[in-house]
């Protein structure tokens, strides 16, 4: 007995594409939800960044400034310093 896409030894036949990608329906649904809510998500991310959420600050800056820019590097250093200070204060 041979399975579809396999040879008599049970190995995949040459040129077998492996079929369709799993989860494509879920991916499309998630993408549609994100598209429909992108303005609200963006607004919330910016609000959280302005409230001092360092993770959101990083996310916003990573999307707005090129990684190689001097401003990006300086801001990353400042964020790390703030995180260290917050961590030391909590001890």
C-alpha positions in Angstrom: 0.0 0.0 0.0 1.4 3.4 -0.9 0.3 6.7 0.5 -0.3 9.7 -1.7 2.9 11.6 -2.3 5.1 8.7 -1.1 7.0 5.9 -2.8 6.8 2.2 -2.1 9.4 2.6 0.8 7.2 5.2 2.5 9.5 8.1 1.6 8.3 11.3 0.0 8.4 11.1 -3.8 10.7 13.4 -5.7 9.1 16.7 -6.4 6.4 16.4 -3.8 5.4 19.8 -2.7 4.0 18.7 0.7 0.5 20.0 -0.1 -1.0 23.3 1.2 0.2 25.2 4.2 -1.7 24.5 7.4 -3.5 27.4 9.1 -4.0 29.6 6.1 -7.7 30.1 7.0 -6.7 31.2 10.5 -3.9 33.4 9.2 -6.4 35.2 6.9 -8.9 35.6 9.7 -6.3 37.1 12.0 -5.0 39.4 9.3 -8.6 40.6 8.6 -9.1 41.3 12.3 -5.9 43.2 12.5 -6.7 45.2 9.4 -10.2 46.1 10.7 -8.7 47.2 14.1 -5.4 48.7 13.0 -6.2 52.3 13.9 -7.3 51.3 17.4 -4.4 49.0 18.0 -1.9 51.7 16.8 -3.6 54.4 19.0 -3.4 52.1 22.1 0.2 51.2 21.4 1.1 54.9 21.2 -0.9 55.7 24.4 0.9 52.9 26.3 4.3 54.2 25.0 3.4 57.7 26.1 2.5 56.4 29.6 6.0 55.0 29.8 5.6 51.3 28.7 9.2 50.7 27.6 8.1 47.7 25.5 5.7 49.8 23.5 8.2 52.6 23.2 10.6 50.1 21.6 7.9 48.7 19.4 6.9 52.2 18.2 10.5 53.3 17.6 11.5 50.1 15.8 8.7 50.7 13.3 9.3 54.4 12.9 13.1 54.7 12.8 15.6 52.7 10.8 17.7 50.4 13.0 20.9 51.9 11.9 20.0 55.5 12.7 22.0 57.3 15.4 18.7 58.5 17.0 17.5 54.9 17.3 20.7 53.8 19.0 20.6 56.7 21.5 17.0 56.1 22.3 17.7 52.4 22.8 20.5 53.2 25.3 18.2 55.6 27.2 15.5 53.0 27.3 17.9 50.4 28.7 19.1 52.9 31.3 15.5 53.6 32.4 14.7 49.9 32.6 17.8 49.3 34.8 16.9 52.2 37.0 13.3 50.9 37.4 14.6 47.4 38.2 17.1 48.8 40.8 14.3 50.9 42.4 12.1 47.8 42.8 14.7 46.0 44.9 
